């Protein structure tokens, strides 16, 4: 999944960012998360996708696979 970031992709998140801005198809395309498994056949809600995206990004940051910067109240994850 980190390979998607190696081409210069950066994903921004914020506590105040509406979940609609963290769209699953953009996340999958930009960050290379197309192979992420799902447990349910029902499409996830946008808030659930936004929470999952932030959870994965923070995990990658804590394991030192991604860098995390803060800019104007938003977090930016990058290689």
C-alpha positions in Angstrom: 0.0 0.0 0.0 2.9 2.4 0.6 4.0 2.0 -3.0 1.1 4.3 -4.0 2.8 7.1 -2.0 6.2 6.6 -3.6 5.1 8.4 -6.7 4.6 11.6 -4.7 1.0 11.0 -3.7 -0.1 12.8 -0.5 -3.4 12.3 1.3 -4.8 15.0 3.5 -7.2 14.4 6.4 -8.6 16.5 9.3 -11.0 16.1 12.2 -13.1 18.8 10.7 -13.0 17.4 7.1 -16.4 16.1 6.0 -16.3 12.3 5.3 -17.5 13.0 1.8 -14.1 14.4 1.0 -12.4 11.1 1.8 -13.9 9.1 -1.0 -13.1 5.4 -1.3 -12.4 5.4 -5.0 -10.0 8.3 -4.8 -8.2 6.7 -1.8 -8.0 3.4 -3.6 -6.7 5.0 -6.9 -4.3 7.4 -5.4 -2.8 5.4 -2.5 -2.9 1.9 -4.1 -5.5 0.5 -1.7 -7.5 -1.3 -4.4 -6.8 -4.7 -2.9 -8.0 -3.9 0.6 -10.3 -6.7 1.8 -13.9 -6.1 2.9 -15.8 -8.3 5.3 -19.3 -7.4 4.1 -20.9 -7.3 0.7 -22.8 -4.2 1.6 -21.1 -0.9 0.6 -19.6 0.9 3.6 -20.9 4.3 4.6 -18.7 7.3 3.8 -18.1 8.0 7.5 -16.9 4.4 8.0 -14.6 4.7 5.0 -13.2 8.0 6.3 -12.5 6.5 9.7 -10.9 3.4 8.1 -8.7 5.5 5.9 -7.5 7.6 8.8 -6.9 4.5 10.9 -4.7 2.9 8.2 -2.8 6.1 7.5 -2.0 6.6 11.2 -0.9 3.0 11.5 1.5 3.4 8.5 2.8 6.6 10.1 3.3 5.0 13.5 5.2 2.1 11.9 7.4 4.7 10.2 6.3 3.8 6.7 4.7 7.2 6.0 5.5 10.7 7.2 2.9 12.9 8.7 2.9 16.7 8.5 0.4 19.2 9.9 -0.7 22.1 7.7 -3.4 24.6 8.5 -5.2 22.1 10.8 -5.0 19.3 8.4 -2.7 16.2 8.4 -0.8 15.3 5.3 0.5 11.7 4.9 3.4 11.2 2.4 6.5 9.1 1.9 
